[in-house]
């Protein structure tokens, strides 16, 4: 049986999403703001459908079939359905395009190399935001990064010389996010150094770490570090 979520379900939903942060990352980010990101949320036995205020659907499915959501989705007005291929193919929707690749690195396959990367602090966040402005069209703001650091949901490492040249951060303690290098200093190994120190810290608690990417150049770096594709985000047509 599928039902609409209520305010009392927020704790359950966060726990449900946390079972697979690598595939559910952007849903998890939405739930950090409560229900304001979502128009409706539908809960089934082993799956949950999120109808975002933007008009898109996101689907989490831990079951072996569609759990009755295929018929529900037919009745909804939406733009696209977005989710991990391994979770969403059971819905039988037509693929619009393939998005970010989800990759994994196990601790046993990681070899640490000492370098000059240092941990970020609260005083660095506005400079990091300015670096992100140079690299990304959409980027996390300093206050958002502050909340993440203060709640110990993630950390980050940087190369800092005459300003911050490169940075890599973690989120939900298992995902690598926000890897960026100032365009003037790219292809000098700085992003790799940041990631090496970040992963060294993450592997103190986690047996595997993950990331998502859709930039082919970045993909070469991640593969050189040992990351392997485990899934892919897919955008499905209505």
Backbone as CSV, one residue per row, in Angstrom:
resi,resn,N_x,N_y,N_z,CA_x,CA_y,CA_z,C_x,C_y,C_z
1,UNK,0.838,-1.203,0.000,0.000,0.000,0.000,0.871,1.250,0.000
2,UNK,0.519,2.197,-0.849,1.255,3.451,-0.960,0.444,4.558,-0.290
3,UNK,1.111,5.366,0.517,0.431,6.451,1.202,1.250,7.730,1.094
4,UNK,0.593,8.875,1.308,1.299,10.147,1.323,1.987,10.344,2.668
5,UNK,3.179,10.896,2.626,3.921,11.159,3.850,3.298,12.324,4.611
6,UNK,3.459,12.288,5.925,3.036,13.383,6.795,4.276,13.951,7.493
7,UNK,4.090,15.007,8.241,5.210,15.624,8.946,5.874,14.646,9.913
8,UNK,5.084,13.720,10.425,5.617,12.742,11.374,6.569,11.736,10.728
9,UNK,6.606,11.704,9.398,7.429,10.726,8.691,8.852,11.214,8.411
10,UNK,9.176,12.445,8.767,10.475,13.012,8.383,11.641,12.184,8.904
11,UNK,11.595,11.764,10.143,12.678,10.970,10.710,12.819,9.640,9.975
12,UNK,11.684,8.998,9.684,11.708,7.745,8.929,12.317,7.953,7.548
13,UNK,11.934,9.026,6.872,12.421,9.281,5.518,13.931,9.516,5.506
14,UNK,14.427,10.258,6.481,15.868,10.492,6.555,16.606,9.166,6.764
15,UNK,16.052,8.301,7.597,16.664,7.003,7.831,16.607,6.137,6.573
16,UNK,15.491,6.179,5.868,15.309,5.411,4.638,16.327,5.850,3.583
17,UNK,16.482,7.148,3.430,17.417,7.699,2.449,18.855,7.353,2.815
18,UNK,19.158,7.338,4.109,20.531,7.122,4.563,21.046,5.720,4.273
19,UNK,20.165,4.794,3.907,20.608,3.441,3.576,21.505,3.421,2.344
20,UNK,21.402,4.463,1.508,22.226,4.511,0.294,22.445,5.969,-0.114
21,UNK,23.251,6.672,0.670,23.540,8.079,0.359,24.134,8.270,-1.040
22,UNK,25.004,7.365,-1.516,25.589,7.590,-2.839,24.559,7.712,-3.962
23,UNK,23.471,6.949,-3.874,22.436,7.011,-4.895,21.341,8.023,-4.553
24,UNK,21.228,8.379,-3.293,20.124,9.235,-2.838,20.592,10.619,-2.397
25,UNK,21.753,11.016,-2.833,22.383,12.217,-2.276,21.516,13.468,-2.364
26,UNK,20.974,13.749,-3.525,20.241,15.008,-3.689,18.885,14.979,-2.987
27,UNK,18.341,13.806,-2.791,17.139,13.692,-1.962,17.503,13.975,-0.510
28,UNK,18.634,13.431,-0.067,19.085,13.674,1.302,19.303,15.159,1.554
29,UNK,19.880,15.852,0.577,20.079,17.293,0.713,18.740,18.011,0.851
30,UNK,17.761,17.585,0.064,16.429,18.194,0.145,15.806,18.008,1.512
31,UNK,15.947,16.805,2.063,15.350,16.515,3.369,16.040,17.270,4.504
32,UNK,17.274,17.721,4.288,17.926,18.548,5.301,17.164,19.845,5.526
33,UNK,16.375,20.248,4.537,15.541,21.458,4.658,14.098,21.111,5.010
34,UNK,13.879,19.889,5.464,12.525,19.472,5.813,11.742,19.121,4.567
35,UNK,10.475,19.509,4.533,9.607,19.171,3.403,9.491,20.297,2.380
36,UNK,10.168,21.415,2.602,9.960,22.585,1.749,10.377,22.352,0.298
37,UNK,11.280,21.409,0.067,11.755,21.104,-1.289,10.743,20.289,-2.080
38,UNK,9.791,19.660,-1.389,8.927,18.679,-2.034,7.459,19.101,-2.032
39,UNK,6.805,18.794,-3.140,5.368,19.018,-3.258,4.604,17.913,-2.537
40,UNK,4.993,16.665,-2.808,4.401,15.489,-2.165,5.460,14.404,-2.048
41,UNK,5.263,13.512,-1.084,6.121,12.340,-0.923,5.215,11.129,-0.718
42,UNK,5.493,10.049,-1.463,4.667,8.847,-1.410,5.509,7.691,-0.875
43,UNK,5.009,7.029,0.159,5.746,5.967,0.830,5.113,4.610,0.538
44,UNK,5.945,3.668,0.077,5.498,2.301,-0.143,6.217,1.346,0.795
45,UNK,6.129,0.053,0.505,6.751,-0.941,1.368,8.276,-0.863,1.327
46,UNK,8.831,-0.801,0.118,10.293,-0.769,-0.030,10.753,0.353,-0.949
47,UNK,9.886,1.300,-1.212,10.224,2.387,-2.123,9.535,3.678,-1.683
48,UNK,10.124,4.794,-2.077,9.548,6.111,-1.801,9.692,6.969,-3.047
49,UNK,8.631,7.698,-3.377,8.624,8.602,-4.525,8.540,10.034,-4.010
50,UNK,9.469,10.863,-4.454,9.523,12.265,-4.049,9.115,13.140,-5.226
51,UNK,8.087,13.952,-5.034,7.638,14.899,-6.066,8.142,16.269,-5.660
52,UNK,9.192,16.711,-6.324,9.821,17.975,-5.940,8.972,19.170,-6.369
53,UNK,9.133,20.265,-5.669,8.416,21.491,-6.015,8.797,21.972,-7.407
54,UNK,9.981,21.569,-7.884,10.439,21.950,-9.226,9.656,21.250,-10.332
55,UNK,8.935,20.181,-9.980,8.165,19.435,-10.970,8.752,18.098,-11.338
56,UNK,9.959,17.801,-10.868,10.588,16.514,-11.153,10.254,15.485,-10.071
57,UNK,10.311,14.222,-10.453,10.162,13.120,-9.502,11.526,12.506,-9.225
58,UNK,11.700,12.016,-8.001,12.879,11.228,-7.648,12.403,9.964,-6.949
59,UNK,13.053,8.848,-7.272,12.557,7.546,-6.835,13.665,6.766,-6.151
60,UNK,13.353,6.250,-4.975,14.242,5.334,-4.252,13.540,3.992,-4.157
61,UNK,14.229,2.933,-4.531,13.612,1.610,-4.533,14.605,0.565,-4.059
62,UNK,14.320,-0.051,-2.928,15.157,-1.128,-2.408,14.553,-2.502,-2.692
63,UNK,13.428,-2.539,-3.398,12.763,-3.799,-3.703,13.162,-4.350,-5.058
64,UNK,12.591,-5.499,-5.402,12.917,-6.160,-6.672,11.926,-5.819,-7.782
65,UNK,10.811,-5.122,-7.425,9.844,-4.705,-8.441,9.476,-3.244,-8.204
66,UNK,8.467,-2.756,-8.936,8.130,-1.328,-8.850,7.303,-0.983,-7.612
67,UNK,6.849,-1.985,-6.876,6.117,-1.739,-5.640,4.801,-1.003,-5.812
68,UNK,4.229,-1.069,-7.021,2.965,-0.396,-7.293,3.122,1.055,-7.722
69,UNK,4.353,1.545,-7.801,4.574,2.956,-8.134,4.409,3.247,-9.627
70,UNK,4.500,2.227,-10.456,4.352,2.442,-11.894,2.992,3.056,-12.220
71,UNK,1.943,2.545,-11.597,0.596,3.072,-11.836,0.426,4.456,-11.223
72,UNK,0.983,4.660,-10.052,0.882,5.979,-9.425,1.548,7.039,-10.288
73,UNK,2.719,6.737,-10.813,3.459,7.703,-11.627,2.682,8.095,-12.873
74,UNK,1.930,7.155,-13.438,1.113,7.459,-14.618,0.071,8.532,-14.330
75,UNK,-0.344,8.637,-13.078,-1.408,9.580,-12.723,-0.888,10.966,-12.349
76,UNK,0.445,11.122,-12.276,1.028,12.377,-11.804,1.490,13.259,-12.961
77,UNK,1.418,14.556,-12.751,1.980,15.523,-13.687,3.395,15.846,-13.230
78,UNK,4.368,15.617,-14.099,5.756,15.904,-13.737,6.582,16.139,-14.994
79,UNK,7.783,16.679,-14.808,8.672,16.950,-15.936,9.484,15.716,-16.308
80,UNK,10.327,15.283,-15.381,11.151,14.090,-15.564,11.208,13.317,-14.255
81,UNK,11.503,12.050,-14.352,11.821,11.253,-13.171,13.325,11.026,-13.170
82,UNK,13.969,11.271,-12.025,15.419,11.188,-11.918,15.777,10.221,-10.795
83,UNK,16.707,9.337,-11.088,17.137,8.408,-10.048,18.222,7.480,-10.534
84,UNK,18.734,6.672,-9.631,19.760,5.702,-9.986,19.170,4.632,-10.906
85,UNK,19.911,4.282,-11.944,19.440,3.311,-12.929,19.041,1.998,-12.259
86,UNK,19.826,1.546,-11.279,19.549,0.270,-10.627,18.224,0.279,-9.876
87,UNK,17.750,1.451,-9.490,16.509,1.569,-8.738,15.298,1.871,-9.620
88,UNK,15.533,2.511,-10.761,14.417,3.072,-11.532,14.053,2.318,-12.802
89,UNK,14.926,1.454,-13.295,14.636,0.753,-14.548,13.368,-0.095,-14.460
90,UNK,13.000,-0.548,-13.246,11.806,-1.378,-13.088,10.528,-0.616,-13.435
91,UNK,10.609,0.704,-13.512,9.424,1.504,-13.826,9.078,1.475,-15.311
92,UNK,10.023,1.071,-16.143,9.755,0.943,-17.570,9.609,2.251,-18.315
93,UNK,10.155,3.320,-17.792,10.057,4.618,-18.450,11.141,4.767,-19.511
94,UNK,10.869,5.609,-20.497,11.836,5.860,-21.564,12.929,6.800,-21.070
95,UNK,14.177,6.463,-21.380,15.308,7.283,-20.954,15.365,8.557,-21.781
96,UNK,15.484,9.696,-21.089,15.724,10.976,-21.757,17.223,11.143,-21.970
97,UNK,17.983,11.094,-20.891,19.440,11.102,-21.021,20.092,10.557,-19.756
98,UNK,21.346,10.140,-19.914,22.116,9.611,-18.794,22.896,10.737,-18.135
99,UNK,22.845,10.770,-16.796,23.488,11.832,-16.042,24.746,11.373,-15.350
100,UNK,24.922,11.806,-14.116,26.169,11.589,-13.390,26.459,10.110,-13.168
101,UNK,27.727,9.770,-13.257,28.198,8.424,-12.948,28.471,8.337,-11.446
102,UNK,27.997,7.275,-10.827,28.227,7.038,-9.404,29.370,6.038,-9.279
103,UNK,30.437,6.441,-8.583,31.633,5.613,-8.496,32.022,5.353,-7.046
104,UNK,32.766,4.281,-6.858,33.116,3.797,-5.511,34.589,3.428,-5.437
105,UNK,35.186,3.695,-4.270,36.548,3.246,-3.977,36.555,2.581,-2.610
106,UNK,37.071,1.366,-2.540,37.163,0.637,-1.278,38.481,0.960,-0.571
107,UNK,38.434,0.931,0.742,39.619,1.246,1.532,40.790,0.322,1.185
108,UNK,40.496,-0.939,0.896,41.567,-1.894,0.602,42.307,-1.560,-0.688
109,UNK,41.684,-0.739,-1.551,42.295,-0.372,-2.835,42.922,1.014,-2.813
110,UNK,42.979,1.613,-1.624,43.474,2.986,-1.497,44.901,2.996,-0.976
111,UNK,45.746,3.786,-1.614,47.122,3.958,-1.161,47.361,5.443,-0.931
112,UNK,47.655,5.792,0.311,47.821,7.198,0.669,49.201,7.706,0.269
113,UNK,49.228,8.940,-0.237,50.475,9.618,-0.561,50.504,10.949,0.182
114,UNK,51.540,11.191,0.946,51.664,12.442,1.683,51.765,13.621,0.719
115,UNK,51.139,14.755,1.106,51.164,15.938,0.255,50.932,17.187,1.102
116,UNK,50.692,18.305,0.441,50.598,19.601,1.135,49.177,20.041,1.442
117,UNK,48.186,19.193,1.221,46.799,19.592,1.487,46.574,19.725,2.994
118,UNK,45.765,20.717,3.375,45.453,20.952,4.786,43.938,21.016,4.970
119,UNK,43.496,20.777,6.191,42.063,20.741,6.470,41.469,22.145,6.400
120,UNK,40.251,22.263,5.909,39.599,23.568,5.836,39.035,23.938,7.210
121,UNK,38.890,25.234,7.421,38.298,25.737,8.662,37.169,26.698,8.316
122,UNK,36.425,27.110,9.321,35.301,28.012,9.095,35.753,29.319,8.451
123,UNK,36.936,29.768,8.767,37.429,31.029,8.212,37.757,30.944,6.727
124,UNK,37.826,29.731,6.180,38.145,29.548,4.758,36.911,29.515,3.862
125,UNK,35.728,29.467,4.432,34.539,29.114,3.654,34.165,30.155,2.610
126,UNK,34.323,31.440,2.899,33.977,32.450,1.892,34.964,32.422,0.730
127,UNK,36.222,32.138,1.023,37.202,31.995,-0.058,36.896,30.764,-0.903
128,UNK,36.444,29.683,-0.259,36.057,28.481,-1.011,34.844,28.766,-1.871
129,UNK,33.872,29.505,-1.330,32.706,29.888,-2.127,33.134,30.681,-3.365
130,UNK,34.083,31.587,-3.207,34.570,32.372,-4.343,35.278,31.496,-5.365
131,UNK,35.991,30.468,-4.896,36.614,29.517,-5.820,35.544,28.772,-6.599
132,UNK,34.495,28.320,-5.905,33.417,27.603,-6.574,32.732,28.470,-7.629
133,UNK,32.629,29.762,-7.381,32.022,30.672,-8.357,32.774,30.636,-9.690
134,UNK,34.076,30.443,-9.621,34.897,30.411,-10.838,34.721,29.117,-11.626
135,UNK,34.283,28.064,-10.920,34.303,26.725,-11.523,32.916,26.193,-11.852
136,UNK,31.935,26.455,-10.979,30.610,25.845,-11.111,29.540,26.901,-11.377
137,UNK,28.516,26.516,-12.130,27.366,27.402,-12.329,26.471,27.403,-11.095
138,UNK,26.384,26.271,-10.411,25.674,26.171,-9.137,26.639,25.648,-8.090
139,UNK,26.630,26.229,-6.920,27.647,25.882,-5.944,27.116,26.111,-4.527
140,UNK,27.671,25.421,-3.528,27.234,25.603,-2.141,27.724,26.934,-1.585
141,UNK,26.873,27.588,-0.822,27.227,28.855,-0.197,27.986,28.613,1.109
142,UNK,28.674,29.650,1.575,29.496,29.532,2.783,28.667,29.099,3.986
143,UNK,27.468,29.647,4.131,26.638,29.292,5.288,26.226,27.832,5.259
144,UNK,25.961,27.309,4.060,25.628,25.887,3.937,26.821,25.027,4.356
145,UNK,28.009,25.385,3.872,29.204,24.621,4.232,29.484,24.714,5.729
146,UNK,29.198,25.873,6.312,29.377,26.044,7.751,28.486,25.077,8.529
147,UNK,27.220,24.984,8.127,26.298,24.067,8.806,26.794,22.628,8.709
148,UNK,27.315,22.271,7.551,27.814,20.904,7.351,29.007,20.621,8.261
149,UNK,29.934,21.564,8.337,31.106,21.378,9.194,30.730,21.359,10.673
150,UNK,29.845,22.257,11.063,29.473,22.360,12.473,28.720,21.113,12.946
151,UNK,27.948,20.506,12.038,27.192,19.302,12.398,28.027,18.033,12.256
152,UNK,29.281,18.198,11.788,30.199,17.070,11.568,29.658,16.087,10.534
153,UNK,28.883,16.625,9.589,28.360,15.814,8.498,29.400,15.644,7.392
154,UNK,30.432,16.454,7.448,31.469,16.382,6.432,32.647,17.244,6.815
155,UNK,33.707,17.149,6.018,34.902,17.950,6.222,35.482,18.299,4.857
156,UNK,36.693,18.820,4.820,37.283,19.166,3.541,38.765,19.440,3.677
157,UNK,39.467,19.321,2.540,40.900,19.621,2.478,41.165,20.536,1.299
158,UNK,42.234,21.339,1.428,42.509,22.365,0.421,44.009,22.508,0.202
159,UNK,44.352,23.072,-0.946,45.699,23.557,-1.213,45.627,25.074,-1.099
160,UNK,46.372,25.617,-0.153,46.315,27.050,0.120,47.713,27.632,0.027
161,UNK,47.898,28.529,-0.922,49.179,29.225,-1.086,48.881,30.717,-1.081
162,UNK,48.893,31.345,-2.250,48.417,32.726,-2.341,46.916,32.681,-2.600
163,UNK,46.170,32.268,-1.578,44.748,32.005,-1.733,44.507,30.515,-1.840
164,UNK,43.239,30.133,-1.904,42.870,28.719,-2.007,42.863,28.316,-3.476
165,UNK,43.715,27.374,-3.826,43.872,26.963,-5.218,42.996,25.772,-5.573
166,UNK,42.741,24.905,-4.596,41.981,23.688,-4.871,41.336,23.213,-3.580
167,UNK,40.235,22.472,-3.702,39.513,21.994,-2.528,38.747,20.723,-2.870
168,UNK,38.550,19.880,-1.870,37.668,18.711,-1.980,36.991,18.534,-0.627
169,UNK,35.692,18.245,-0.643,34.945,18.107,0.598,34.208,16.769,0.640
170,UNK,33.730,16.442,1.829,32.889,15.254,1.992,31.514,15.686,2.487
171,UNK,30.532,14.815,2.280,29.192,15.055,2.796,28.592,13.726,3.242
172,UNK,27.820,13.785,4.301,27.270,12.590,4.932,28.371,11.569,5.231
173,UNK,29.606,12.079,5.309,30.789,11.318,5.721,31.150,10.153,4.812
174,UNK,30.451,9.993,3.695,30.735,8.867,2.805,30.882,9.299,1.346
175,UNK,30.471,10.537,1.051,30.507,11.055,-0.320,31.543,12.154,-0.462
176,UNK,32.293,12.119,-1.556,33.201,13.210,-1.903,32.450,14.177,-2.806
177,UNK,32.461,15.449,-2.456,31.719,16.467,-3.205,32.594,17.712,-3.334
178,UNK,32.179,18.602,-4.233,32.797,19.919,-4.317,34.279,19.909,-4.634
179,UNK,34.716,18.986,-5.492,36.122,18.971,-5.912,36.316,20.047,-6.968
180,UNK,37.187,21.013,-6.695,37.358,22.135,-7.624,38.758,22.713,-7.508
181,UNK,39.265,23.176,-8.642,40.567,23.845,-8.697,40.430,25.129,-9.494
182,UNK,41.052,26.185,-9.008,41.076,27.454,-9.735,41.538,27.196,-11.166
183,UNK,40.815,27.716,-12.172,41.176,27.446,-13.573,42.629,27.746,-13.917
184,UNK,43.246,28.696,-13.246,44.643,29.038,-13.534,45.618,27.980,-13.017
185,UNK,45.139,27.093,-12.147,46.028,26.121,-11.530,45.595,24.680,-11.785
186,UNK,44.748,24.470,-12.774,44.290,23.116,-13.081,45.389,22.311,-13.768
187,UNK,45.251,20.986,-13.684,46.199,20.028,-14.266,47.589,20.135,-13.649
188,UNK,47.630,20.488,-12.367,48.891,20.550,-11.637,48.901,19.575,-10.451
189,UNK,47.863,18.734,-10.369,47.807,17.714,-9.341,47.216,18.153,-8.015
190,UNK,46.708,19.383,-7.951,46.199,19.888,-6.676,44.914,19.188,-6.231
191,UNK,44.019,18.935,-7.165,42.770,18.248,-6.800,43.066,16.851,-6.266
192,UNK,44.004,16.163,-6.875,44.379,14.829,-6.408,44.908,14.897,-4.981
193,UNK,45.740,15.900,-4.679,46.291,16.038,-3.330,45.178,16.259,-2.305
194,UNK,44.216,17.127,-2.652,43.090,17.374,-1.743,42.295,16.102,-1.501
195,UNK,42.040,15.361,-2.578,41.256,14.138,-2.451,41.999,13.079,-1.648
196,UNK,43.315,12.981,-1.820,44.081,11.982,-1.085,43.976,12.205,0.417
197,UNK,44.122,13.451,0.852,44.028,13.739,2.277,42.601,13.564,2.790
198,UNK,41.631,13.972,1.975,40.228,13.809,2.365,39.883,12.336,2.526
199,UNK,40.277,11.516,1.565,39.967,10.090,1.650,40.690,9.426,2.820
200,UNK,41.903,9.871,3.095,42.633,9.326,4.235,41.847,9.540,5.524
201,UNK,41.202,10.697,5.641,40.367,10.986,6.805,39.078,10.175,6.781
202,UNK,38.427,10.088,5.616,37.159,9.373,5.498,37.326,7.882,5.792
203,UNK,38.442,7.302,5.346,38.657,5.870,5.523,38.956,5.485,6.972
204,UNK,39.101,6.453,7.847,39.251,6.142,9.269,37.945,5.591,9.841
205,UNK,36.803,5.931,9.163,35.494,5.481,9.632,34.761,4.624,8.609
206,UNK,35.013,4.855,7.333,34.253,4.179,6.269,35.114,3.131,5.572
207,UNK,34.478,2.053,5.125,35.190,1.031,4.357,35.170,1.325,2.863
208,UNK,34.241,2.202,2.443,34.157,2.622,1.045,33.756,4.089,0.996
209,UNK,34.212,4.798,-0.036,33.772,6.172,-0.273,33.264,6.272,-1.710
210,UNK,32.413,7.259,-1.957,31.735,7.386,-3.240,31.803,8.817,-3.747
211,UNK,31.538,8.969,-5.026,31.362,10.289,-5.622,30.513,10.169,-6.876
212,UNK,29.982,11.304,-7.305,29.244,11.401,-8.559,29.961,12.392,-9.463
213,UNK,30.012,12.081,-10.756,30.620,13.034,-11.692,29.994,12.878,-13.075
214,UNK,29.967,13.994,-13.803,29.535,13.944,-15.205,30.539,14.625,-16.123
215,UNK,31.661,15.055,-15.571,32.733,15.665,-16.353,33.757,14.589,-16.702
216,UNK,33.997,14.382,-18.005,34.877,13.303,-18.433,36.313,13.521,-17.982
217,UNK,36.747,14.775,-17.936,38.090,15.078,-17.469,38.269,14.705,-16.014
218,UNK,37.264,15.044,-15.207,37.305,14.672,-13.794,37.271,13.159,-13.638
219,UNK,36.527,12.503,-14.522,36.437,11.047,-14.470,37.795,10.372,-14.616
220,UNK,38.679,10.940,-15.437,40.023,10.379,-15.598,40.789,10.420,-14.284
221,UNK,40.659,11.546,-13.565,41.315,11.662,-12.267,40.782,10.621,-11.301
222,UNK,39.462,10.499,-11.233,38.866,9.575,-10.270,39.236,8.129,-10.584
223,UNK,39.239,7.772,-11.849,39.622,6.406,-12.215,41.096,6.146,-11.879
224,UNK,41.945,7.178,-12.031,43.361,7.003,-11.716,43.571,6.757,-10.228
225,UNK,42.626,7.205,-9.409,42.690,6.982,-7.967,42.086,5.645,-7.559
226,UNK,41.475,4.951,-8.528,40.920,3.631,-8.246,39.408,3.559,-8.195
227,UNK,38.717,4.681,-8.415,37.251,4.661,-8.384,36.708,3.863,-9.565
228,UNK,35.662,3.082,-9.291,35.009,2.285,-10.323,33.513,2.574,-10.343
229,UNK,32.948,2.582,-11.521,31.518,2.854,-11.695,30.674,1.758,-11.059
230,UNK,29.685,2.166,-10.262,28.764,1.200,-9.665,27.314,1.454,-10.080
231,UNK,27.029,2.637,-10.624,25.663,2.962,-11.029,25.700,4.267,-11.826
232,UNK,24.543,4.713,-12.263,24.471,5.983,-12.985,23.114,6.631,-12.763
233,UNK,23.125,7.945,-12.620,21.873,8.702,-12.518,21.260,8.805,-13.906
234,UNK,19.967,8.525,-14.010,19.270,8.567,-15.295,18.080,9.512,-15.199
235,UNK,17.883,10.273,-16.252,16.719,11.150,-16.364,15.742,10.474,-17.323
236,UNK,14.565,10.173,-16.804,13.541,9.468,-17.576,12.449,10.429,-18.018
237,UNK,11.883,10.152,-19.198,10.811,10.974,-19.728,9.471,10.570,-19.122
238,UNK,8.543,11.515,-19.094,7.197,11.228,-18.596,6.491,10.267,-19.543
